[in-house]
Amino acid sequence: MLEVHDDGAAMISYRTYRVCGQDPSPCDQLTGNSITDGGHITLQLDSASETDAEGSIVSSADPAYPVGARVFLALDSNDALNVQIDETLFAIFCGESSPVGFCGA
């Protein structure tokens, strides 16, 4: 999940596919049939246009995505937002008009 606020603050929550109690942190918490995302990254975007934005990580639960890493968001022709961290694709967040089958569940 990606949430962006008017002031440029943004939060990403994601599944780590590691289970708390079995795998090292960060990990996803399993409670009954419910899964709570264990990955959390907070960003501060410092520039933006209608199709892209740039900023940096200000806090992270995952050492693979350290504080200070540069983040780039770019809207593509499939109405999907591509998120790169230090020039490596991190995730694709689909919009309402993204083609059927383009994104996962």
C-alpha positions as CSV (number, residue, x, y, z in Angstrom):
1,M,0.0,0.0,0.0
2,L,1.2,3.5,-0.9
3,E,-0.2,6.6,0.8
4,V,0.9,10.1,-0.3
5,H,-0.1,13.3,1.6
6,D,-0.3,16.9,0.3
7,D,2.9,17.9,2.3
8,G,5.0,15.3,0.5
9,A,5.0,12.8,3.3
10,A,4.4,9.2,2.0
11,M,4.2,5.8,3.6
12,I,4.6,2.4,2.0
13,S,3.5,-0.8,3.7
14,Y,4.2,-4.2,2.1
15,R,4.4,-7.9,2.7
16,T,7.8,-9.2,3.5
17,Y,6.8,-12.8,3.0
18,R,8.8,-13.6,6.2
19,V,6.8,-14.9,9.2
20,C,7.4,-13.4,12.7
21,G,8.5,-16.0,15.1
22,Q,10.0,-18.1,12.3
23,D,12.0,-15.6,10.3
24,P,14.1,-12.5,11.1
25,S,12.7,-9.0,11.2
26,P,11.1,-7.3,9.4
27,C,8.4,-9.9,9.2
28,D,4.7,-10.2,8.7
29,Q,2.5,-10.9,11.7
30,L,0.0,-13.8,11.3
31,T,-3.1,-13.7,13.5
32,G,-5.6,-16.4,12.6
33,N,-6.4,-15.9,8.9
34,S,-5.1,-12.3,9.0
35,I,-1.7,-11.1,7.8
36,T,-0.3,-7.7,9.0
37,D,2.4,-6.3,6.7
38,G,5.8,-6.2,8.3
39,G,7.5,-3.9,5.8
40,H,7.1,-0.1,6.5
41,I,8.9,2.7,4.8
42,T,8.3,6.5,5.3
43,L,9.3,8.9,2.6
44,Q,9.6,12.6,2.2
45,L,9.0,13.8,-1.4
46,D,10.8,17.0,-2.2
47,S,9.8,17.5,-5.9
48,A,6.9,16.4,-7.9
49,S,5.1,16.9,-11.2
50,E,1.9,15.4,-12.6
51,T,3.7,12.2,-13.7
52,D,6.7,11.8,-11.3
53,A,8.1,12.6,-7.9
54,E,11.4,12.3,-6.1
55,G,12.4,12.2,-2.5
56,S,14.2,10.1,0.1
57,I,13.5,7.5,2.8
58,V,13.2,9.1,6.3
59,S,12.5,5.8,8.2
60,S,12.5,2.2,7.4
61,A,11.8,-1.2,9.1
62,D,14.0,-2.9,6.5
63,P,17.8,-2.5,6.4
64,A,17.6,-3.3,2.7
65,Y,16.0,0.2,2.3
66,P,18.1,2.5,4.4
67,V,17.3,6.0,5.6
68,G,18.6,8.5,3.1
69,A,18.1,6.3,0.0
70,R,16.7,8.2,-2.9
71,V,13.2,7.3,-4.1
72,F,11.7,8.0,-7.5
73,L,8.0,7.6,-8.4
74,A,6.9,7.7,-12.1
75,L,3.5,7.2,-13.5
76,D,3.6,5.1,-16.7
77,S,1.2,4.6,-19.6
78,N,-0.6,1.8,-17.9
79,D,-1.8,4.1,-15.0
80,A,0.7,2.4,-12.8
81,L,3.1,4.1,-10.4
82,N,6.6,2.7,-10.6
83,V,8.6,3.1,-7.4
84,Q,12.4,2.9,-7.5
85,I,14.7,3.0,-4.5
86,D,18.3,4.0,-5.5
87,E,17.5,3.3,-9.2
88,T,16.2,-0.3,-8.5
89,L,12.6,-1.1,-9.0
90,F,10.9,-1.6,-5.6
91,A,7.2,-1.9,-6.6
92,I,4.5,-1.1,-9.1
93,F,1.3,0.3,-7.7
94,C,-1.7,0.1,-10.1
95,G,-4.3,2.7,-10.7
96,E,-8.0,2.3,-11.4
97,S,-7.5,2.3,-15.1
98,S,-4.5,-0.1,-15.2
99,P,-5.2,-3.0,-17.7
100,V,-6.8,-6.2,-16.3
101,G,-4.1,-8.7,-15.6
102,F,-1.4,-6.0,-15.5
103,C,-1.1,-6.1,-11.7
104,G,-1.4,-8.8,-9.1
105,A,-4.2,-9.5,-6.7
